[in-house]
Amino acid sequence: MFKKLRNRFLIVNLVSISIMMLVAFATIYTITYQNVQRETNMELYKVSDFYHSPYNSSKMPRGEGQGSGTDSFPSDAMGGDNGGPGGDPNSPPARSVSFMIKTDDQWKITDTHSRFDMEDTFYTEALQKVDQNKVGDSERQTGQFALDGTDWAYVVDPSGDGHMIVFIDVTAQQGILTNLIYTFAVVGLIMLIVIYFLSRYFANRSIAPVREAFEKQKQFIGDASHELKTPLAIINTNADVLLANQEDTIANQAKWLHYIKSETERMTGLTNDLLYLTQMDDSRSTMIHAKFNMSDAVESIILPMEAVIFEKNISLDYNIEPNLTVHGNSEQIKQVILILLDNAVKYSGPKGAVNVTLQKQNNDVMLAVSNTGEGIAPEHLDRIFDRFYRTDSSRARKHGGHGLGLAIARSIVDQHKGELYARSVVGEGATFYVRLS
């Protein structure tokens, strides 16, 4: 389930990013393409205007009839713009590798001009590439084509007795656009690969808490069902015994009724604990906190339990620093103290000892509740605060526990932005620490 959820997240993420990348690349390419086309057309018009200029027309060497490709312009025409430094006023604008073809109304070549020696067949092939059907009577018509591995742009200028077509080499400009597409493709592919692994990493991290919560919920349901199963089975069995002896007196059936009542009380305690945990989760933001005397709260829990502890033949020693105050809910903190003290008494060994200390530690107040006994194995220390978790189920059931006490205590301490943790030495005992401010 979580693998499918992660894969769906990855697919949605990659599709979304791919669409955004395509839109961004298309926008950049469109802008670049329009700029290149604009510059190409400007260059075409400059060259065309040069060929149209009466001054330059009179100075240009003319060919001797159709296909005269031997005439050429001065070889330094590439040196600068018309009239510019290092340029020739009789040459086309700078950067232009160009030639011109004149035709009659039937598109037959009447004259050619070029800076380079070109064969007659080249002029003929170039003229055939011109889209003659789109040429109007008065407007300039532009276009592009590829010939012999070179990209050419042309402009057709209609004249009274025919057409003048000016061609310029735009291979470099087209190369820029082609390289831009290849660059976008390579960069896009690399970025998608990087984004895939980054998305996979963060997807796994994002799903981990959900997976953990789901596993805890599943375990919680299983543990709760297990806890309810035993008392329900006992109640059902004892009810069957009562029904099987309907004519007997209540006094004779008191034992079975006592078992039913005991298990009912056990289930009531369990449901109350679960309800309390749920209520605390829902009321984290509405709980009212105030400063109270922590020393008095600890004493108010210890003193009433001294008699119970004494009856169990367990020694109790406590050291409480007076007038220590913390910020929180006094009733909830008292419940934490009661849970820890009750656990210490339950799980201390025969003729064991329980010790409670409360002292100031830097700016915090530290409560420590320790007992002698079997202690807690290291592998259990991180899990003893989970709901229904017990290191020894049979022993916990003997003491009447559900495995919810420490979970409630941890929830209360977390709500007070404090810290609850345990330290233990197997065979010697365990100590629970509560740090509050």
N, C-alpha and C positions, 0 to 999 in steps of 0.2 A: 504493500500500500504506500509506504513512504518512498519507495523507489519510484513508483509511478508518479507520485506527487512531485518529487524532485525533477523527474524527466519532463513533466508538464511545465514546471517552472522554467527549466532550461529552454524548452521549445519556445514558450511565449517570450522569454527574454531575448533569445537569439533572433526570432522573427521580428520583434519590435526594433531591436538595434539594427538589423539588416535593412529594414524599411527606412529607418532614419538615416543610415549611411547612404543608401541608394538615393534618397531625396537630396541629401547634402552633396553627394558626388554629381548628381544630375544638375543641380543648381550651379555648382562650380563649373562644370563642363559647359553648360549653356551660356553662362556669362563669358567664359573664355572663348567659346566658339563665336559668339557675337562680336567680341572685341577683335578676334582675328579676322572675321569677315569684314568688319568695319575698316580695319587697317588695310586689308587687301583691296577693298573697293576704293579707298582713298588713294592708294598707290596706283591702281588702275586708272582712275580719273586723272591723276597727275601725268601719267605717261600718255594717256589719250590726249590730254590738253596740250602736251608737248608736241605730239604729232600733228595736232590741229593748228598749232601756232604758225601764222604766215611767215614769221621771221625764220623759224627753225625749218619750215618746209622748204624755203628757198635755199637754205644752207645744207640741207640733207643731200647726200649723194643718192641719186636715184638709180634704180635698176633699169636694165635695158629689156623691158618687157616682162612678161609673166614668168614668175619663178626665178627672177634674178637674185640669187642668193649670195653673190660674190661681193655685193656692196656692203659696207659696214660703217658704223659710226666710229669716232675716235676711241682708241682703246682705253683711255682713262676716264670713260664715262662713269665708272663706279666710284670716282673720287669724292663726289659731293653732290649736293642739290644744285639745281639750275642756278648758275650765277654765284654759287657758294664758294668758299675757299677751297682751292684745289680741284674745283669742278670745271666742267666744260659747258658753256651756255648752249652749245649745239648738241648736248647729250641728254638722254632721258634722266629722270631723277635718280638719286643715289639708291642703291640696293636693288635696282630694277634690272633683272635679266629678262629682256623683252624683245619682241619683234612685232611687226605690223604687216597686215595683209589688206590690200584694197581689192574690192570686187565690183563687178557691175550689178545691174538689177537681177541678173540670172545666177548670181553667186559664182561667177567665173573670175578667177584671179586676174587682175590687171596690173598689179604692182605689189612689191614686197620690200620691206626695209628691215634690216637686222644688224646688230653689232657683231654677229658671228656668221661664219660660213655655214650655211644650211643647204641641204639638198632640196630640190624641187618637190620630191615626194613628201618631205616633212611638212612643207607648207600645205600640200594637198590633204594630207592626213589630219593636220590641225584644223583645216577648214571643215573637213567632214565631221569633226567632233562638235562643231558649233551647232547649237539647237536653232536651226534656221526658222522653224515654224513659230517660235515665240518672239521673233524679232518684229517690232512694230515699225511704223513709218517715221515716227518722230522721237520716241523715247529710247534711251540707252537700255540695252539688255545685257546682263552679266551672267556668267556661268563658270563652271569648272569642269575639268576632265583630266584624265591621266593618259600620257602618251610616252611610250618607251621608258617607263620607270620614272617619269617626271610628272609632277602635278602642275597644271597650268590653269590660271584664271584668265578670263577674257571679258572684254566689253565690246559690244557692237554699237557703232555710231552710224545711224542711217544718214546718208547724204543725198543730194539731189539726183545723182546719177549712179548710185550704188551704195556700198557699205564699206566702212573702214573698221577692221577688227584688230584690236590691240591685245597682245598676249603677254603675260608676265609669269615668271616661275614662282610658284608658291609651295614648292616642295618642303622648304624649311617650316613654313607655317603649318602645313598639314602634318609634318613630322611632330610638331609640338602637340597637336591635338591627339595624334596616335599615341605618342608617349604618355600623354595625360591619361588616356584610357587604360593603357597597360599599367601605369603607376597606380591608378585607382584600383584596378583589379588585384594587383599584388598586395597593396597596402590593406585593401578591404579583406582579402583572404587571411592575411596575417592577423589583422585586428580581430576577425571573427574567431580564429583559433585561440588567440589570447583571451578574448572575452568568454569563450566557451569554458576554458579551464578556470578562469576567475569566477564565472557564474556557478560552475560546478562546486568550487570550493565554498563560496558564500551560501549556495543552496544547501549544502550539507550542514554548514554551521547554523543556518536558519532553521532547518528541519530538526536538528538535534534536540532543542528544547521541547519541540512538539512531540517528537518520538519519546523523549524521556517522560513527558507529562502523560502521554498515552499509555506507556508501559506502567507508570505508577497508578494510573486510574484503573487499568486492567488488573493490576495486582491488588489494588484497594478493593475492587469489587469481589475478587476471588477471596481475599482475606475476610472481608465483611460477611460474605456468604458462609465461609467456613465457621466464623464465630457464631453466626446465628443458627447454623445447622445443628450444632450439638445441643443447645438448650431446647430448640424446637423438637428434636428427637426425644429428649428426656420428657418434655411436657406431653408429647403425644403418647409415649409409652405409659406414663403414669396415668394419663386420662383413660387409656384402654384398660388398665388395671381397675380403676374406679368403676368403669362401665361394666366390667366383668363381675363386680361384686356390688351390684346395685342395692341389694337388700341389707348389706352390712351397714353399721352405724358410722356416723362421721368420725366418732372417736377412734374406731378401729381403722379408719382410712386416713387418719391424720398424717401418717408418715408420707403417703403419696401426695397428699395436699401440700405438705411442707416442701417436698421436692419441686412441685409445680410452682409454688410461690418463690422458692429460691431461684429457680431458673428464670422466672418472669422478672424478678428484680435484677438478675444479671443482664437480661436483654434490655430492660429499662435503662440501666446504667450505660450500656453500650450505645443505645440510640441517643441518649442524652449527650454523651461525649461526641458522637458524630454530629449531632445538631449544633453543639457548641462550636466545634471546629468550623462548620459551615457558616455560622453566624459571625464568627470572628473574621473569616475571609471576606464576608460581605460588608463588615462595618469598620474596616481598617481606616477609612477616611473620616468616619463620624465619631470615633471614640474620643472622649474628652480626657485629656491628660492634665495633670497639675502636680506641683511639688508636694511630696509627702515624706514622712520620716521613715526611712528604710529600716533603721534599727528597731523602731517600735513594731514594724510589720513583721520582722523576723521573730522577735520575742513573742508576739501575739500568736504565732503558729507553734513555736517550740514549747511554750509553757503548758498548753492544754495536752500536748502529746507526751509529756514526761511520764505520766502515769501509765499510758499504754506501752511505752518503750520499756519501762521498769518491769511491767508484767511479763514481757517477752524475754526477760533476763538479758537485756542488751544495755550496755553502758552508753550514756550520752554525755558528751562534753561539748561546750560551745563557748565561743569567745566573740562577743559582739561589741564593736566599737560604737559608742553612743553618738546620737544626734547626726547620723549620716542621712542626707536627703538625696532623692533622685526625682526625676521628672517622669511621670507616667500615671497609670491607673493603679491605685493601691490594692484594690480587690483582685485584679488580675495578677499582680506580682505576688500577692499572698498565695494565690492558687499555685503559682510556679514553685514557691517555697514548700508548700504542702506536698506537691507531687514529688519533688526531689527528696524531701525528708521521708515520705512514705516509702519510696523506692529503696532508700538507704536502709530503712528498718527491715523491709521485706527480704532484701537480698544480702543482708549481713549474715555471717555464719553463726552457728550456735555460740552463745555467750560472746557475741561479737560486740563491736563498738562503733558508734556513730559520732562524727565530729562535725560541727558547724562553725564556720568563722565568717565574720563580716568586717571588712576593713577598707580604708581609703587607699586607693592605688592610683597615683598621679591625680588626674582630674576625674577619675571614675570610681565607682563603688564596686567592690568585688565580693561576691558571695560564693563560698566553697562548702559543699556538702560531701563528706566522704564516709566510707564505711569499710569494715573489714569483711573479707569473704573470698569467693572464688575469683572475683574480678571479671573483666571483659576482655576477650581476645581482640587483638589489633584489627582483624578483618571485620569485626562487628562494630567498632567504635564509630565509623562514619554512617552506619545504617540504623543505629538504635533509636534515632529520632524520626525514622519513617513510621508512618501509620501501620499498626498491626505487626510491626517487626519485633520479634523476640528471639533472643539468643537461645533460649531453652523453653520451648512451648509447653512441655509437660510441667516444668517447674513454675512457669508463669501462670498456667491454669490452676495449679495448686494454690497459688497465692491470690487467685481471683482477678488477675489482670487481663486486659484486652490488648495491650500493646499500643494504647492511645495516649497514655499519660505524658510520656516524653514528647510526643508529637504536639500535644496541646501546649506543653511548656515551651517548646521551640517556637511555635507560632506566636505565642504571647511575647516572648523576648524579641523576636524579629519585628513584631509590631511596635515595640518600644525602641527599635533601632539599637538593640543591644547584642550581646554575643553569649551563646550557650554552647558549651563543649565539654567533653569528658576526657579524663586521663585515667589509665588503669595499668596495674601490674598484675598479671595473671597469678592467682594463688594468694595475693595479698589484699586486694580490694580495689575500689574505684573511687574517683573524686569527680564531681560535677561542678563546673564553674559557671557563674552568671556574672557578666560584666554589664553594668548599667551606668548611665551618666545623668 
